[in-house]
C-alpha cells in the first residue's frame, strides 16, 4: 500500500514531536525535526503492521492541511 498521510510537526521546549491525525496513537519525537520524522516513519510501519496483524482496516488518508489567519 502506498499512501501519503498528513503529518503534524510541533516544536516543544525540549524537542520536536510528530503525529499523523489519520493514525491515532502513531507519534514520534526527536531532538531535531528530521529525527522526529525519521522515527515517525518507523512508527508508521510498526503501526500499520500491527493493524494488519489484528485484522483492523487501515484508514485511508483523509486529513487535509489548511491555514487559518487570525488578526492579532
Backbone as CSV, one residue per row, in Angstrom:
resi,resn,N_x,N_y,N_z,CA_x,CA_y,CA_z,C_x,C_y,C_z
1,UNK,0.836,-1.180,0.000,0.000,0.000,0.000,0.883,1.246,0.000
2,UNK,0.634,2.132,-0.904,1.308,3.431,-0.931,0.284,4.496,-0.607
3,UNK,0.606,5.335,0.352,-0.299,6.398,0.745,0.512,7.563,1.290
4,UNK,-0.051,8.747,1.205,0.555,9.935,1.790,-0.363,10.439,2.884
5,UNK,0.153,10.453,4.108,-0.614,10.923,5.249,-0.118,12.304,5.677
6,UNK,-1.035,13.123,6.127,-0.682,14.424,6.677,0.041,14.220,8.000
7,UNK,1.164,14.900,8.171,1.944,14.834,9.404,1.897,16.205,10.073
8,UNK,1.616,16.219,11.355,1.657,17.456,12.140,2.949,17.439,12.946
9,UNK,3.754,18.478,12.771,5.042,18.572,13.449,4.982,19.782,14.377
10,UNK,5.394,19.547,15.624,5.348,20.627,16.608,6.675,20.746,17.346
11,UNK,7.081,21.974,17.586,8.284,22.240,18.376,7.854,22.376,19.828
12,UNK,8.533,21.657,20.707,8.258,21.770,22.136,9.457,22.458,22.798
13,UNK,9.406,22.590,24.104,10.524,23.228,24.813,11.824,22.450,24.670
14,UNK,11.710,21.116,24.581,12.920,20.285,24.576,13.190,19.542,23.275
15,UNK,12.158,19.321,22.453,12.366,18.518,21.245,11.298,18.822,20.209
16,UNK,11.201,17.940,19.249,10.175,18.012,18.212,9.256,16.809,18.355
17,UNK,8.005,17.001,18.021,7.008,15.940,18.091,6.305,15.866,16.739
18,UNK,5.994,14.669,16.308,5.289,14.488,15.030,4.217,13.417,15.196
19,UNK,3.047,13.666,14.608,1.988,12.664,14.643,1.149,12.746,13.373
20,UNK,0.388,11.687,13.149,-0.468,11.588,11.966,-1.913,11.524,12.445
21,UNK,-2.708,12.566,12.164,-4.094,12.575,12.635,-4.918,11.363,12.191
22,UNK,-4.639,10.825,11.015,-5.404,9.684,10.498,-5.015,8.361,11.147
23,UNK,-3.916,8.355,11.913,-3.457,7.147,12.593,-3.318,7.457,14.088
24,UNK,-4.420,7.538,14.810,-4.359,7.887,16.228,-3.387,6.993,16.998
25,UNK,-2.580,7.631,17.822,-1.604,6.898,18.620,-0.258,6.734,17.950
26,UNK,-0.154,7.115,16.699,1.110,6.998,15.975,1.857,8.322,16.129
27,UNK,2.825,8.327,17.061,3.529,9.549,17.453,5.014,9.256,17.567
28,UNK,5.840,10.269,17.292,7.280,10.134,17.481,7.857,11.476,17.901
29,UNK,8.992,11.422,18.582,9.690,12.640,18.976,11.155,12.526,18.606
30,UNK,11.836,13.660,18.584,13.263,13.671,18.310,13.862,15.008,18.667
31,UNK,15.174,15.035,18.824,15.857,16.290,19.163,15.811,17.279,18.005
32,UNK,15.663,16.767,16.790,15.534,17.632,15.615,14.253,17.269,14.876
33,UNK,13.826,18.156,14.011,12.642,17.908,13.176,12.857,16.655,12.333
34,UNK,14.040,16.554,11.745,14.359,15.419,10.882,14.350,14.106,11.659
35,UNK,14.880,14.123,12.886,14.905,12.904,13.698,13.486,12.479,14.059
36,UNK,12.631,13.444,14.380,11.232,13.119,14.689,10.559,12.481,13.476
37,UNK,10.820,13.010,12.287,10.226,12.442,11.072,10.783,11.053,10.775
38,UNK,12.089,10.853,10.967,12.678,9.520,10.768,12.036,8.508,11.701
39,UNK,11.885,8.900,12.958,11.267,7.991,13.927,9.794,7.757,13.615
40,UNK,9.117,8.774,13.088,7.710,8.605,12.728,7.562,7.610,11.580
41,UNK,8.491,7.629,10.616,8.443,6.636,9.530,8.465,5.216,10.095
42,UNK,9.359,4.984,11.052,9.428,3.665,11.683,8.148,3.368,12.453
43,UNK,7.634,4.376,13.170,6.407,4.193,13.946,5.223,3.852,13.044
44,UNK,5.152,4.481,11.887,4.059,4.205,10.941,4.135,2.769,10.452
45,UNK,5.320,2.322,10.094,5.479,0.935,9.632,4.996,-0.045,10.702
46,UNK,5.436,0.173,11.940,5.034,-0.711,13.029,3.535,-0.617,13.298
47,UNK,2.998,0.591,13.250,1.576,0.817,13.497,0.729,0.071,12.461
48,UNK,1.092,0.230,11.187,0.322,-0.414,10.113,0.467,-1.937,10.164
49,UNK,1.671,-2.428,10.465,1.859,-3.879,10.595,0.987,-4.432,11.715
50,UNK,0.943,-3.711,12.835,0.108,-4.135,13.955,-1.366,-4.159,13.600
51,UNK,-1.806,-3.154,12.850,-3.209,-3.113,12.432,-3.528,-4.304,11.533
52,UNK,-2.617,-4.612,10.604,-2.837,-5.748,9.710,-2.863,-7.064,10.488
53,UNK,-1.929,-7.217,11.441,-1.890,-8.436,12.260,-3.175,-8.607,13.065
54,UNK,-3.762,-7.494,13.493,-5.002,-7.529,14.266,-6.247,-7.518,13.386
55,UNK,-6.037,-7.629,12.077,-7.130,-7.618,11.087,-7.978,-6.351,11.179
56,UNK,-7.329,-5.239,11.486,-8.022,-3.956,11.521,-7.851,-3.258,10.173
57,UNK,-8.865,-2.545,9.722,-8.728,-1.834,8.448,-7.760,-0.660,8.594
58,UNK,-6.932,-0.483,7.597,-6.005,0.649,7.583,-6.765,1.853,7.044
59,UNK,-6.855,2.926,7.839,-7.619,4.076,7.380,-6.934,4.777,6.215
60,UNK,-7.719,5.165,5.226,-7.120,5.913,4.118,-6.794,7.330,4.576
61,UNK,-5.849,7.970,3.917,-5.549,9.357,4.255,-6.788,10.224,4.042
62,UNK,-7.129,11.038,5.039,-8.286,11.917,4.869,-8.045,13.321,5.405
63,UNK,-7.036,13.494,6.250,-6.743,14.823,6.798,-6.162,15.715,5.711
64,UNK,-6.516,16.992,5.785,-6.037,17.959,4.801,-5.500,19.188,5.527
65,UNK,-4.426,19.761,5.010,-3.887,20.954,5.661,-4.706,22.196,5.313
66,UNK,-4.718,23.120,6.224,-5.327,24.429,5.995,-4.687,25.403,6.966
67,UNK,-4.588,26.624,6.565,-4.055,27.672,7.427,-5.187,28.618,7.770
68,UNK,-5.268,28.997,9.020,-6.278,29.941,9.471,-5.547,31.206,9.904
69,UNK,-5.781,32.288,9.203,-5.131,33.564,9.521,-6.025,34.336,10.482
70,UNK,-5.437,34.749,11.583,-6.179,35.460,12.613,-5.476,36.800,12.862
71,UNK,-6.236,37.874,12.824,-5.666,39.187,13.117,-5.442,39.305,14.624
72,UNK,-4.242,39.685,14.993,-3.932,39.803,16.423,-4.119,41.220,16.905
